Amino acid sequence: MDPAWKRYFDPPTLAELAGVGLRRSQLYDGGTLAGLHRSSRHGHSVEFAEHRPYTPGDDLRSVDWKIYGRTDRYFLRNREDETTLVCHLLLDATASMDFDGVASPDTRPGSSAEKFLYAARVTASIGFVTLETQDQCSLTILGGHGPDVPLGGGQPQLQALAQALAQSQPAGDQAISERVADALPRLQREGIVVLVSDFWDEAERLDSAVRLVRAAGHDVLLVRVLHEEERSFPLGGMTRFEGLEGEPAVELQADAYRELYRQALVESEQQLERLSRHSGAHYLSMSTAEPLGKTLAAALHRFYG
């Protein structure tokens, strides 16, 4: 088994996600034969009114061989009564995702930070859930270093996700809201946009970015991933704080700022909850100390039934 596969697709975690899935908030048109989601076009007969180009992982039984004979290109017939859901996975790889805690630093040379690795596993798990229901997903790395994965389905897409995540490393200081706006034109089809990030950005800019995605016709799921130490603030005494995205270093008495920090974090969570509610997005906050499969499965059940 490919080491990248084992790193991002943990069998016990995947077992906990059995039976969950994503769905759009309303009926929609378009898609392919393989998916399990109802379209807004009704009728018991199997009508093939539209075609789209073949992408790796599609069901070859849906290829229109007459069109292939005329054009020497593969096109799939879209059935009117059944569609494929599209999930666009957006993973924050800006430098703030490179936090691995201060109480127990990562001793593995060259490895990804724990927060980024956890976020990558969340992203991979949602991709797995999507592909298990015969739907399609894409992956876009926001910032940092790493390849994107174009829209596709099936087992090859799982391997492509694992390989892309294994090559990704956090870097750069551009705001995540700007990264989302830059990536939006590359999302080829309407679907569910899943943004996995720590969301260390101004609430107003995040709100604008989410509304921009919604205006483009996508549903939105925001998944916040924080290192457990970002939540607990376990520091004490005189401490030097160094910014991961170019902020100047400061030295201060950590004990004096602990409650202020925790209150600011509570306010940040409340702002994200409000902007999600007002824009019609779903919001999930996760910590690296939480069991990934159990936490994610419960949230997906709550959001999508």
Secondary structure, DSSP 8 states (H G I E B T S, - for coil): --HHHHHH--HHHHHHTTT-----SS-B----TT--B-BS---SS--EEEEEE--TTS-GGGB-HHHHHHHSS-EEEEESS-B--EEEEEEE-SGGGG---SSS---STT---HHHHHHHHHHHHHHHHHHHTT-EEEEEEESSB---EEEE-SHHHHHHHHHHHHT-B------HHHHHHHHGGG--S-SEEEEEE---S-HHHHHHHHHHHHHTT-EEEEEEEE-HHHHH----SEEEE--SSS---EEEEHHHHHHHHHHHHHHHHHHHHHHHHHHT-EEEEEETTS-HHHHHHHHHHHHH-
